[in-house]
Amino acid sequence: MFFKRIKQNLKIKTFLGTSENAVLTQIWVALCVYLVLAYLALPVILIILLARTI
């Protein structure tokens, strides 16, 4: 499930470099940004869920 969400949500339209290292670096950076944004959104999601139960 984790990789399915990453594959659907990781939007890399064009690659800035053509070497294997450049492509892998861009994928890793996009993955890190996605994970940081998901981590930052977690408290907001929890607040919304708690608000619905009250």
Jmol script that loads the backbone (N, CA, C; Angstrom):
load data "model"
ATOM      1  N   MET A   1       0.829  -1.193   0.000  1.00  0.00           N
ATOM      2  CA  MET A   1       0.000   0.000   0.000  1.00  0.00           C
ATOM      3  C   MET A   1       0.869   1.251   0.000  1.00  0.00           C
ATOM      4  N   PHE A   2       1.966   1.222   0.750  1.00  0.00           N
ATOM      5  CA  PHE A   2       2.846   2.391   0.812  1.00  0.00           C
ATOM      6  C   PHE A   2       3.384   2.743  -0.575  1.00  0.00           C
ATOM      7  N   PHE A   3       3.879   1.743  -1.298  1.00  0.00           N
ATOM      8  CA  PHE A   3       4.459   2.018  -2.606  1.00  0.00           C
ATOM      9  C   PHE A   3       3.396   2.420  -3.624  1.00  0.00           C
ATOM     10  N   LYS A   4       2.189   1.914  -3.450  1.00  0.00           N
ATOM     11  CA  LYS A   4       1.105   2.307  -4.346  1.00  0.00           C
ATOM     12  C   LYS A   4       0.782   3.791  -4.169  1.00  0.00           C
ATOM     13  N   ARG A   5       0.725   4.251  -2.914  1.00  0.00           N
ATOM     14  CA  ARG A   5       0.463   5.671  -2.663  1.00  0.00           C
ATOM     15  C   ARG A   5       1.594   6.542  -3.176  1.00  0.00           C
ATOM     16  N   ILE A   6       2.826   6.090  -2.980  1.00  0.00           N
ATOM     17  CA  ILE A   6       3.971   6.851  -3.476  1.00  0.00           C
ATOM     18  C   ILE A   6       3.912   6.958  -4.996  1.00  0.00           C
ATOM     19  N   LYS A   7       3.629   5.852  -5.644  1.00  0.00           N
ATOM     20  CA  LYS A   7       3.577   5.829  -7.102  1.00  0.00           C
ATOM     21  C   LYS A   7       2.476   6.747  -7.630  1.00  0.00           C
ATOM     22  N   GLN A   8       1.340   6.803  -6.949  1.00  0.00           N
ATOM     23  CA  GLN A   8       0.236   7.639  -7.397  1.00  0.00           C
ATOM     24  C   GLN A   8       0.468   9.109  -7.087  1.00  0.00           C
ATOM     25  N   ASN A   9       1.145   9.418  -5.968  1.00  0.00           N
ATOM     26  CA  ASN A   9       1.258  10.799  -5.523  1.00  0.00           C
ATOM     27  C   ASN A   9       2.583  11.463  -5.842  1.00  0.00           C
ATOM     28  N   LEU A  10       3.579  10.700  -6.192  1.00  0.00           N
ATOM     29  CA  LEU A  10       4.895  11.253  -6.497  1.00  0.00           C
ATOM     30  C   LEU A  10       4.873  11.756  -7.931  1.00  0.00           C
ATOM     31  N   LYS A  11       4.786  13.053  -8.086  1.00  0.00           N
ATOM     32  CA  LYS A  11       4.646  13.621  -9.414  1.00  0.00           C
ATOM     33  C   LYS A  11       5.980  14.204  -9.882  1.00  0.00           C
ATOM     34  N   ILE A  12       6.630  13.462 -10.749  1.00  0.00           N
ATOM     35  CA  ILE A  12       7.859  13.942 -11.378  1.00  0.00           C
ATOM     36  C   ILE A  12       7.555  14.031 -12.868  1.00  0.00           C
ATOM     37  N   LYS A  13       7.398  15.253 -13.358  1.00  0.00           N
ATOM     38  CA  LYS A  13       6.989  15.428 -14.748  1.00  0.00           C
ATOM     39  C   LYS A  13       8.175  15.321 -15.696  1.00  0.00           C
ATOM     40  N   THR A  14       9.257  15.983 -15.360  1.00  0.00           N
ATOM     41  CA  THR A  14      10.456  15.911 -16.197  1.00  0.00           C
ATOM     42  C   THR A  14      11.668  15.753 -15.298  1.00  0.00           C
ATOM     43  N   PHE A  15      12.678  15.126 -15.822  1.00  0.00           N
ATOM     44  CA  PHE A  15      13.923  14.965 -15.097  1.00  0.00           C
ATOM     45  C   PHE A  15      14.912  16.029 -15.571  1.00  0.00           C
ATOM     46  N   LEU A  16      15.635  16.618 -14.615  1.00  0.00           N
ATOM     47  CA  LEU A  16      16.575  17.679 -14.953  1.00  0.00           C
ATOM     48  C   LEU A  16      17.878  17.128 -15.519  1.00  0.00           C
ATOM     49  N   GLY A  17      18.230  15.915 -15.149  1.00  0.00           N
ATOM     50  CA  GLY A  17      19.451  15.298 -15.655  1.00  0.00           C
ATOM     51  C   GLY A  17      19.124  14.005 -16.365  1.00  0.00           C
ATOM     52  N   THR A  18      20.080  13.496 -17.102  1.00  0.00           N
ATOM     53  CA  THR A  18      19.826  12.272 -17.852  1.00  0.00           C
ATOM     54  C   THR A  18      20.626  11.083 -17.334  1.00  0.00           C
ATOM     55  N   SER A  19      21.608  11.337 -16.480  1.00  0.00           N
ATOM     56  CA  SER A  19      22.398  10.220 -15.968  1.00  0.00           C
ATOM     57  C   SER A  19      21.584   9.457 -14.915  1.00  0.00           C
ATOM     58  N   GLU A  20      21.987   8.241 -14.667  1.00  0.00           N
ATOM     59  CA  GLU A  20      21.295   7.412 -13.676  1.00  0.00           C
ATOM     60  C   GLU A  20      21.334   8.065 -12.297  1.00  0.00           C
ATOM     61  N   ASN A  21      22.483   8.638 -11.949  1.00  0.00           N
ATOM     62  CA  ASN A  21      22.624   9.284 -10.652  1.00  0.00           C
ATOM     63  C   ASN A  21      21.697  10.491 -10.528  1.00  0.00           C
ATOM     64  N   ALA A  22      21.553  11.275 -11.583  1.00  0.00           N
ATOM     65  CA  ALA A  22      20.673  12.446 -11.547  1.00  0.00           C
ATOM     66  C   ALA A  22      19.215  12.039 -11.361  1.00  0.00           C
ATOM     67  N   VAL A  23      18.804  11.005 -12.063  1.00  0.00           N
ATOM     68  CA  VAL A  23      17.418  10.536 -11.963  1.00  0.00           C
ATOM     69  C   VAL A  23      17.144   9.979 -10.569  1.00  0.00           C
ATOM     70  N   LEU A  24      18.067   9.158 -10.055  1.00  0.00           N
ATOM     71  CA  LEU A  24      17.880   8.603  -8.717  1.00  0.00           C
ATOM     72  C   LEU A  24      17.857   9.698  -7.653  1.00  0.00           C
ATOM     73  N   THR A  25      18.705  10.704  -7.801  1.00  0.00           N
ATOM     74  CA  THR A  25      18.720  11.810  -6.837  1.00  0.00           C
ATOM     75  C   THR A  25      17.397  12.550  -6.851  1.00  0.00           C
ATOM     76  N   GLN A  26      16.852  12.798  -8.016  1.00  0.00           N
ATOM     77  CA  GLN A  26      15.572  13.505  -8.104  1.00  0.00           C
ATOM     78  C   GLN A  26      14.433  12.682  -7.525  1.00  0.00           C
ATOM     79  N   ILE A  27      14.457  11.382  -7.724  1.00  0.00           N
ATOM     80  CA  ILE A  27      13.423  10.527  -7.146  1.00  0.00           C
ATOM     81  C   ILE A  27      13.532  10.525  -5.627  1.00  0.00           C
ATOM     82  N   TRP A  28      14.755  10.426  -5.100  1.00  0.00           N
ATOM     83  CA  TRP A  28      14.942  10.454  -3.645  1.00  0.00           C
ATOM     84  C   TRP A  28      14.516  11.782  -3.040  1.00  0.00           C
ATOM     85  N   VAL A  29      14.825  12.894  -3.702  1.00  0.00           N
ATOM     86  CA  VAL A  29      14.410  14.210  -3.198  1.00  0.00           C
ATOM     87  C   VAL A  29      12.890  14.319  -3.197  1.00  0.00           C
ATOM     88  N   ALA A  30      12.247  13.883  -4.261  1.00  0.00           N
ATOM     89  CA  ALA A  30      10.787  13.927  -4.321  1.00  0.00           C
ATOM     90  C   ALA A  30      10.173  13.045  -3.243  1.00  0.00           C
ATOM     91  N   LEU A  31      10.756  11.877  -3.006  1.00  0.00           N
ATOM     92  CA  LEU A  31      10.269  10.981  -1.965  1.00  0.00           C
ATOM     93  C   LEU A  31      10.421  11.613  -0.584  1.00  0.00           C
ATOM     94  N   CYS A  32      11.563  12.244  -0.330  1.00  0.00           N
ATOM     95  CA  CYS A  32      11.786  12.904   0.969  1.00  0.00           C
ATOM     96  C   CYS A  32      10.796  14.046   1.188  1.00  0.00           C
ATOM     97  N   VAL A  33      10.561  14.841   0.165  1.00  0.00           N
ATOM     98  CA  VAL A  33       9.602  15.939   0.281  1.00  0.00           C
ATOM     99  C   VAL A  33       8.203  15.402   0.549  1.00  0.00           C
ATOM    100  N   TYR A  34       7.829  14.331  -0.147  1.00  0.00           N
ATOM    101  CA  TYR A  34       6.521  13.713   0.066  1.00  0.00           C
ATOM    102  C   TYR A  34       6.369  13.230   1.500  1.00  0.00           C
ATOM    103  N   LEU A  35       7.402  12.577   2.021  1.00  0.00           N
ATOM    104  CA  LEU A  35       7.333  12.057   3.391  1.00  0.00           C
ATOM    105  C   LEU A  35       7.290  13.181   4.420  1.00  0.00           C
ATOM    106  N   VAL A  36       8.033  14.255   4.203  1.00  0.00           N
ATOM    107  CA  VAL A  36       7.994  15.393   5.129  1.00  0.00           C
ATOM    108  C   VAL A  36       6.615  16.031   5.116  1.00  0.00           C
ATOM    109  N   LEU A  37       6.042  16.207   3.946  1.00  0.00           N
ATOM    110  CA  LEU A  37       4.700  16.797   3.869  1.00  0.00           C
ATOM    111  C   LEU A  37       3.652  15.895   4.515  1.00  0.00           C
ATOM    112  N   ALA A  38       3.783  14.596   4.336  1.00  0.00           N
ATOM    113  CA  ALA A  38       2.850  13.664   4.976  1.00  0.00           C
ATOM    114  C   ALA A  38       2.998  13.725   6.495  1.00  0.00           C
ATOM    115  N   TYR A  39       4.228  13.836   6.973  1.00  0.00           N
ATOM    116  CA  TYR A  39       4.484  13.939   8.415  1.00  0.00           C
ATOM    117  C   TYR A  39       3.899  15.234   8.985  1.00  0.00           C
ATOM    118  N   LEU A  40       4.026  16.327   8.243  1.00  0.00           N
ATOM    119  CA  LEU A  40       3.486  17.602   8.710  1.00  0.00           C
ATOM    120  C   LEU A  40       1.960  17.624   8.660  1.00  0.00           C
ATOM    121  N   ALA A  41       1.358  16.868   7.770  1.00  0.00           N
ATOM    122  CA  ALA A  41      -0.098  16.834   7.653  1.00  0.00           C
ATOM    123  C   ALA A  41      -0.731  15.937   8.703  1.00  0.00           C
ATOM    124  N   LEU A  42       0.048  15.059   9.311  1.00  0.00           N
ATOM    125  CA  LEU A  42      -0.502  14.110  10.276  1.00  0.00           C
ATOM    126  C   LEU A  42      -1.212  14.783  11.456  1.00  0.00           C
ATOM    127  N   PRO A  43      -0.643  15.802  12.109  1.00  0.00           N
ATOM    128  CA  PRO A  43      -1.374  16.437  13.217  1.00  0.00           C
ATOM    129  C   PRO A  43      -2.704  17.061  12.776  1.00  0.00           C
ATOM    130  N   VAL A  44      -2.737  17.610  11.580  1.00  0.00           N
ATOM    131  CA  VAL A  44      -3.974  18.212  11.075  1.00  0.00           C
ATOM    132  C   VAL A  44      -5.038  17.138  10.887  1.00  0.00           C
ATOM    133  N   ILE A  45      -4.648  16.010  10.345  1.00  0.00           N
ATOM    134  CA  ILE A  45      -5.592  14.906  10.143  1.00  0.00           C
ATOM    135  C   ILE A  45      -6.112  14.400  11.485  1.00  0.00           C
ATOM    136  N   LEU A  46      -5.218  14.287  12.463  1.00  0.00           N
ATOM    137  CA  LEU A  46      -5.645  13.820  13.782  1.00  0.00           C
ATOM    138  C   LEU A  46      -6.609  14.804  14.442  1.00  0.00           C
ATOM    139  N   ILE A  47      -6.371  16.076  14.304  1.00  0.00           N
ATOM    140  CA  ILE A  47      -7.271  17.093  14.873  1.00  0.00           C
ATOM    141  C   ILE A  47      -8.653  16.999  14.221  1.00  0.00           C
ATOM    142  N   ILE A  48      -8.672  16.827  12.915  1.00  0.00           N
ATOM    143  CA  ILE A  48      -9.954  16.712  12.211  1.00  0.00           C
ATOM    144  C   ILE A  48     -10.706  15.467  12.675  1.00  0.00           C
ATOM    145  N   LEU A  49     -10.014  14.363  12.803  1.00  0.00           N
ATOM    146  CA  LEU A  49     -10.659  13.137  13.259  1.00  0.00           C
ATOM    147  C   LEU A  49     -11.169  13.257  14.694  1.00  0.00           C
ATOM    148  N   LEU A  50     -10.404  13.909  15.548  1.00  0.00           N
ATOM    149  CA  LEU A  50     -10.854  14.104  16.915  1.00  0.00           C
ATOM    150  C   LEU A  50     -12.039  15.044  16.991  1.00  0.00           C
ATOM    151  N   ALA A  51     -12.058  16.049  16.155  1.00  0.00           N
ATOM    152  CA  ALA A  51     -13.171  16.997  16.127  1.00  0.00           C
ATOM    153  C   ALA A  51     -14.462  16.323  15.683  1.00  0.00           C
ATOM    154  N   ARG A  52     -14.354  15.368  14.810  1.00  0.00           N
ATOM    155  CA  ARG A  52     -15.542  14.662  14.318  1.00  0.00           C
ATOM    156  C   ARG A  52     -16.141  13.756  15.384  1.00  0.00           C
ATOM    157  N   THR A  53     -15.308  13.251  16.285  1.00  0.00           N
ATOM    158  CA  THR A  53     -15.812  12.324  17.306  1.00  0.00           C
ATOM    159  C   THR A  53     -16.476  13.046  18.467  1.00  0.00           C
ATOM    160  N   ILE A  54     -16.197  14.322  18.603  1.00  0.00           N
ATOM    161  CA  ILE A  54     -16.768  15.079  19.724  1.00  0.00           C
ATOM    162  C   ILE A  54     -18.129  15.632  19.364  1.00  0.00           C
TER     163      ILE A  54
END
end "model"
wireframe off; spacefill off
backbone 0.3
color backbone group
